[in-house]
Amino acid sequence: MNEPQALSISQKQLNEMLGILVKNPSDILLSGLCRRYLALDRWKNGGRYLKIHEDLNQGVMPGSIEHNRRELEKDDFGSFTRTLRLINPMMSLGQVYGHAHRLKVLSIGPRTEMEILHLIGAGFNPNNISAVDLISSSPLVDVGDMHKLPYMDKSFDIVISSWVLGYSRDPQLAVDEMVRVCTDRGLVSIGLTYEPGYGRGVVANNPTEDEIVGSMYGSVEELKKLIGEKFDYVYFQQEPESDEQSGPVMLIARIRH
Ligand SMILES: C[S@@+](CC[C@H](N)C(=O)[O-])C[C@H]1O[C@@H](n2cnc3c(N)ncnc32)[C@H](O)[C@@H]1O
């Protein structure tokens, strides 16, 4: 019996598919490699002037800006794909699948345009995406602080905080702000990595050069407590299997005002 053949694509098929992409350039952002190329190219050619948020009094962990500036200079911006761990499950939800183009999204702490390109690739309309970070090299990213978001109440259908909450010494204020700017029945999506060595809650007030840990959570329950009574449904959650294991803590919840 013949072995099943791996998918092979002929030169003719490849050329025709390239032709399809040329006619539909927005589809190019469906490719992770192309998103990566575009984010790096835009950063290298023109994005290197950094605007920096000045008022750090609300809840910003000391050292956050210096640490993230260093990460930004790395070849992979610190991480190209981490945020997809939140975006991918969100895309399968009934209120998002097929509706992304008309939903308003706020990305908190994207660090670069990479997260914004992921959102566009997933189907969100670039005109409906806002982003805010303490540092910005992009016209697509506002300069601001998650503890005092520069947006009106209930302005976004989806609020994403992908690996950002750890930089807070007042995570309750940061989450209250996420909830405030989210619409009724909108989605708040939070991800971070639990590292058992750091303990829980607001833990490290004297960060080292490399490690900035303002707050640390090891379970979804702790994230739910921060949202308090302001959610009524959890669509997606994951946490490490035990307190001794490091791993992602992720939550996508529906907000009720
Ligand atoms: C680890 S990066 C996450 C990048 C991206 N979201 C991801 O998941 O790969 C954290 C980002 O949050 C930003 N950040 C930290 N504290 C912030 C604050 N108080 N307000 C807004 N952004 C903040 C940092 O400047 C950095 O760009």
The ligand as an ORCA input file, in Angstrom:
! r2SCAN-3c Opt
* xyz 0 1
  C       5.921     41.946     28.297
  S       5.380     43.253     27.247
  C       3.961     42.526     26.484
  C       3.960     42.751     24.999
  C       2.793     42.050     24.289
  N       1.520     42.466     24.823
  C       2.920     40.558     24.374
  O       2.027     39.891     24.911
  O       3.935     40.034     23.874
  C       4.664     44.377     28.420
  C       4.312     45.723     27.820
  O       3.473     46.416     28.738
  C       3.876     47.754     28.810
  N       3.478     48.316     30.104
  C       4.005     48.055     31.310
  N       3.381     48.787     32.255
  C       2.441     49.509     31.614
  C       1.484     50.471     32.035
  N       1.430     50.861     33.289
  N       0.665     51.016     31.120
  C       0.759     50.662     29.809
  N       1.655     49.765     29.346
  C       2.486     49.200     30.231
  C       5.370     47.693     28.647
  O       5.924     48.950     28.282
  C       5.509     46.623     27.574
  O       5.469     47.182     26.302
*
